[in-house]
């Protein structure tokens, strides 16, 4: 049972950290219509790779939510099983 609580807390921390980073990225990056089309030197420096950072943060956020949901359901199932056994 304690491991399920640990998984819930870990998932919550992952989701919170990813959500905060996604919000920070949203505020820091320029709007698509404001930015000029980047050239090759811009891409070589990795400045145009914000879409990859957003995708990774989104995946971490979804994994944290999935981890919380799964561990929460398993915790509830374990508690109900222990009550009726």
Residue, then its C-alpha position, 0 to 999 in steps of 0.5 A: x500500500x505504501x508503494x502506491x502512495x509513493x507512486x501517487x506522490x511521484x506522479x503528482x510531482x512529475x505532472x506538476x513540474x512538467x506543467x510548470x515548465x510548459x507554462x513557463x515555455x508558453x510565456x517565454x517563447x514568441x508568438x508564431x506570427x511574431x517570429x521571423x522564419x529561422x535560418x540554418x544557423x538558428x536551427x544549428x544552435x538548437x533555438x528552433x527546437x522548442x517544439x521538441x521541448x514542449x512535446x517532451x514536457x507534454x509526455x512527462x505530464x501525461x505520464x505523471x497523470x497516468x501514474x497517479x491514476x493507475x496507482x490511485x485505482x490500485x490503492x482503492x482496489x487494495x483497500x476495498x479488497x482488504x475491507x471485504x476479505 
